[in-house]
């Protein structure tokens, strides 16, 4: 009897799984179109995908709200483009810089009638995520970024938890930069860099034990003149940061460390940068490396931070306030993770 009962339960669960699979829609093209297809010529639900161009390195997803396109970059190289659907009026997808903290292949909505959300990669605490969904050619979601099903699967399989997601009004192709001067004790030739530093006695906080592992995010605010360091969404350090031209706006930019150190030292990485066009009213279309070169931080803090930088480390520079007593802004880099 027990054996028959177990067989019956297994059969029931198998049938239930089959029914659930049948109920999950498949959205968009089943195969990528030729990689050379221009982004603006992709039809609804179409995508390109060419991972062999960059088989390793950090992945960056850039979502353009105006274009309704998602661009994937690995180690700075474009590996795919997809038509997407973002939040409709009243449910707008938030712009900013995020890192994914939850992956669920068979996720279902807890808000919207148990709706299927295959290949979910969540990046905000209120549930905004990348996932497979309808792609009609215009914003129609409740805030998530809908992807063609096969593109969502490919990205889900390739991307680690902690992947950087940039959502901006308009697209801006990443550009490569050398290691930010204020984070490096070395020049590109391997010599000792002579950069202005705040005195060692300048107060700072460094508590890496609060979050010993996970993706690292660095947030630099011109308004507050502060640099904050978070790992897996938990603040592990902060210090004063002096901008050489404190009254000159810098805009909003995000830089992601690439895989592979530069000649001249293990602390040197190449970085790719993206300007957040339309974020906080920014109009810049290109990231400017000078915004991170013209910054001074305490020397001992700089040494501690530089030793923690790994491929995939995200640096966001903004004019906006970010400290608790100055900000009314829900800064994406600060709120993407659980418990923060």
C-alpha positions in Angstrom: 0.0 0.0 0.0 2.8 2.4 0.9 4.5 1.7 -2.4 1.3 2.3 -4.4 0.6 5.5 -2.4 4.1 6.8 -3.2 3.7 6.0 -6.8 0.3 7.8 -6.9 1.8 10.9 -5.3 4.7 10.9 -7.7 2.3 10.5 -10.7 0.2 13.4 -9.3 3.2 15.7 -8.9 4.4 14.8 -12.3 1.0 15.6 -13.9 0.8 18.8 -11.9 4.2 19.9 -13.1 3.3 19.1 -16.7 0.1 21.2 -16.4 2.0 24.0 -14.9 4.6 23.9 -17.7 1.7 24.0 -20.2 0.3 27.0 -18.5 3.5 29.0 -18.7 3.5 31.0 -21.9 6.5 31.3 -24.2 7.1 34.9 -25.2 9.1 36.1 -28.2 11.4 34.4 -30.7 12.7 30.9 -30.0 16.1 31.6 -31.6 18.3 34.7 -31.8 18.4 36.7 -35.0 21.8 37.4 -36.7 24.0 39.2 -34.3 24.7 42.1 -36.7 21.0 43.1 -36.7 20.8 46.7 -35.6 19.0 47.2 -32.3 16.4 49.5 -33.8 15.5 46.9 -36.4 14.6 44.2 -33.8 11.0 43.3 -34.0 8.9 42.7 -30.9 10.2 39.6 -29.1 13.4 39.4 -31.1 16.9 39.3 -29.7 20.6 38.7 -30.6 23.0 36.6 -28.6 26.7 35.9 -29.1 28.3 34.8 -25.9 31.5 33.4 -27.5 32.6 37.0 -28.1 33.2 37.2 -24.3 33.0 33.8 -22.6 34.1 35.1 -19.2 34.1 38.3 -17.1 31.5 40.4 -15.3 28.1 40.9 -17.0 26.4 44.3 -17.2 22.8 44.7 -18.4 21.8 48.1 -19.7 18.1 48.8 -20.1 17.1 51.8 -22.2 13.6 52.9 -21.2 13.2 55.1 -24.3 14.4 52.4 -26.8 12.7 49.5 -24.9 15.9 47.6 -25.4 18.2 45.6 -23.1 21.9 45.4 -23.9 24.1 42.8 -22.3 27.9 43.3 -22.0 30.4 40.8 -20.7 33.8 42.2 -19.7 32.9 45.3 -21.7 31.9 43.5 -25.0 28.4 43.5 -26.3 27.0 39.9 -26.3 23.3 40.5 -26.8 20.5 42.9 -27.4 16.8 42.2 -26.8 13.5 44.0 -27.3 11.9 44.4 -23.8 8.8 45.8 -22.1 9.2 48.0 -19.0 6.7 49.5 -16.6 3.5 51.1 -17.9 2.3 54.5 -16.7 1.7 54.4 -12.9 4.1 51.4 -12.6 7.3 52.9 -14.1 10.5 50.9 -13.9 12.9 52.8 -11.6 16.0 54.1 -13.2 19.4 53.7 -11.4 22.1 51.2 -10.7 21.2 47.8 -9.2 22.6 44.4 -8.5 20.6 41.2 -8.6 20.1 39.4 -5.3 17.7 36.7 -6.1 17.4 34.2 -9.0 14.4 31.9 -9.4 13.9 29.9 -12.6 10.3 29.1 -11.9 9.2 32.2 -10.0 5.5 33.2 -9.7 4.2 36.6 -8.6 2.9 37.0 -5.1 1.1 40.3 -6.1 -0.5 39.5 -9.5 -2.6 36.3 -9.4 0.3 33.9 -9.2 1.4 35.0 -12.7 4.4 33.1 -14.1 7.7 35.0 -14.1 10.2 32.5 -15.5 13.9 33.1 -15.1 13.4 35.9 -12.5 16.5 37.9 -11.5 15.2 40.3 -8.8 17.0 43.6 -8.2 14.8 45.6 -5.9 13.2 44.8 -2.5 9.7 45.7 -3.8 9.9 43.0 -6.4 11.2 44.6 -9.6 13.1 42.1 -11.7 14.3 40.9 -15.1 12.2 38.0 -16.2 10.5 36.4 -19.2 7.2 38.2 -20.2 5.2 39.8 -22.9 7.1 42.1 -25.2 4.5 44.0 -27.3 6.8 46.9 -28.2 5.8 49.4 -25.6 5.8 49.6 -21.7 3.1 47.3 -20.4 4.6 45.6 -17.2 3.9 46.4 -13.5 7.5 47.7 -13.2 9.5 44.6 -14.1 11.6 44.4 -17.3 10.0 41.8 -19.5 12.4 39.8 -21.7 11.8 37.3 -24.6 11.7 33.9 -23.0 14.7 32.4 -24.7 16.8 35.5 -24.0 15.7 35.4 -20.4 16.8 31.8 -20.2 20.2 32.5 -21.8 20.9 35.5 -19.5 19.7 33.5 -16.4 22.1 30.7 -17.2 25.0 33.0 -17.9 24.7 35.6 -15.1 25.8 35.2 -11.5 23.8 36.6 -8.6 25.1 40.1 -8.0 25.1 41.1 -11.7 24.9 44.8 -12.3 21.8 46.2 -13.9 21.7 49.8 -15.2 18.3 51.3 -16.1 18.4 54.6 -17.8 16.2 56.8 -19.9 18.3 56.4 -23.0 21.0 54.0 -24.0 24.7 54.8 -23.7 27.2 52.2 -24.8 29.9 51.4 -22.2 33.4 52.8 -22.8 36.6 51.4 -21.4 38.7 53.4 -18.9 41.8 52.8 -16.9 41.7 52.2 -13.2 40.3 55.3 -11.4 43.2 57.3 -10.0 41.8 57.8 -6.6 41.6 54.0 -6.1 45.1 53.1 -7.2 48.5 53.5 -5.6 50.2 52.7 -8.9 50.4 54.3 -12.3 49.7 52.3 -15.5 53.5 52.0 -16.0 53.8 50.4 -12.6 55.3 53.3 -10.7 54.0 54.8 -7.5 51.1 57.2 -8.3 51.3 60.7 -6.7 47.8 61.7 -6.0 46.6 64.1 -3.4 45.2 62.3 -0.4 43.3 63.5 2.6 45.4 63.0 5.8 45.5 59.6 7.4 43.9 61.1 10.5 40.8 62.1 8.5 37.9 60.0 10.1 36.6 57.0 8.2 34.9 53.7 9.0 36.0 50.3 7.7 34.2 47.2 8.9 34.5 44.4 6.3 33.5 41.8 8.9 29.9 43.0 8.6 29.7 41.4 5.2 32.7 39.3 4.4 31.6 38.1 0.9 29.5 39.1 -2.0 29.5 41.8 -4.7 31.1 45.1 -3.9 29.5 48.5 -4.6 31.1 51.9 -4.2 29.0 55.0 -4.0 30.5 58.5 -4.4 28.3 61.5 -3.7 29.4 65.0 -4.6 26.6 66.5 -2.5 27.6 64.8 0.7 31.3 64.6 -0.1 31.3 61.0 1.0 32.3 57.6 -0.3 30.3 54.6 0.9 31.3 51.0 0.4 28.7 48.2 0.4 29.1 44.5 0.1 26.0 42.4 -0.6 24.1 45.5 0.2 25.6 45.9 3.7 27.7 49.0 4.4 31.2 48.0 5.3 32.9 51.4 5.0 32.6 55.1 4.5 34.9 58.1 4.4 35.1 61.8 3.4 35.7 62.4 -0.3 37.0 65.8 -1.4 36.0 66.8 -5.0 38.6 69.1 -6.6 35.8 71.2 -8.1 33.0 70.7 -5.5 30.6 73.1 -7.1 30.8 71.6 -10.6 28.1 69.0 -11.3 29.5 65.6 -12.3 26.2 63.9 -13.4 25.5 60.2 -12.7 27.9 57.6 -14.0 28.5 53.9 -13.2 31.8 52.1 -13.7 32.2 48.3 -13.6 35.6 46.6 -13.1 36.5 44.2 -15.8 38.2 40.8 -15.5 42.0 40.9 -15.9 44.5 43.2 -14.3 46.4 45.9 -16.1 50.2 45.7 -16.4 51.6 47.4 -13.4 50.0 45.7 -10.5 47.3 43.4 -9.2 45.3 46.4 -8.0 44.9 47.8 -11.5 41.8 46.8 -13.6 40.3 48.1 -16.7 36.8 49.5 -16.2 33.8 50.1 -18.4 31.7 53.2 -17.7 28.1 54.1 -18.6 26.4 57.5 -18.2 22.9 57.3 -16.7 21.2 59.5 -19.3 18.0 61.0 -17.9 18.7 59.9 -14.3 18.2 62.8 -11.9 17.9 65.0 -15.0 21.3 64.2 -16.3 21.8 64.9 -20.0 25.4 63.6 -20.4 25.6 60.8 -23.0 29.1 59.7 -22.3 30.8 58.7 -19.0 33.6 61.0 -18.0 36.6 59.4 -16.3 37.7 62.7 -14.9 34.9 62.7 -12.4 36.6 59.9 -10.5 40.2 61.1 -11.1 39.5 64.4 -9.5 38.6 63.0 -6.1 40.7 62.8 -2.9 40.1 60.2 -0.1 42.0 59.3 3.1 45.2 57.4 2.2 44.7 54.5 4.6 41.0 54.1 3.5 42.1 54.1 -0.1 44.6 51.3 0.5 42.0 49.2 2.3 39.4 49.7 -0.4 41.8 49.1 -3.3 42.7 45.7 -1.9 39.0 44.6 -2.1 38.3 45.5 -5.7 37.5 42.5 -7.9 36.0 42.0 -11.4 32.4 43.1 -11.2 32.9 45.8 -8.6 30.5 48.6 -9.2 31.4 52.3 -8.7 28.6 54.8 -8.9 29.3 58.6 -9.0 26.4 61.0 -8.5 25.6 64.6 -7.6 22.7 63.4 -5.4 22.7 63.1 -1.6 23.0 59.6 -0.2 23.6 60.0 3.6 20.7 59.2 6.0 20.3 62.7 7.2 20.4 64.4 3.8 18.6 62.1 1.4 15.0 61.6 0.5 16.1 59.6 -2.5 15.9 55.8 -2.6 19.3 55.4 -4.1 19.3 52.1 -6.1 22.8 51.0 -5.1 21.9 51.3 -1.5 18.5 49.6 -1.5 18.9 46.7 -3.9 19.8 44.1 -1.3 17.9 42.4 1.6 18.4 43.8 5.0 19.5 47.3 4.0 
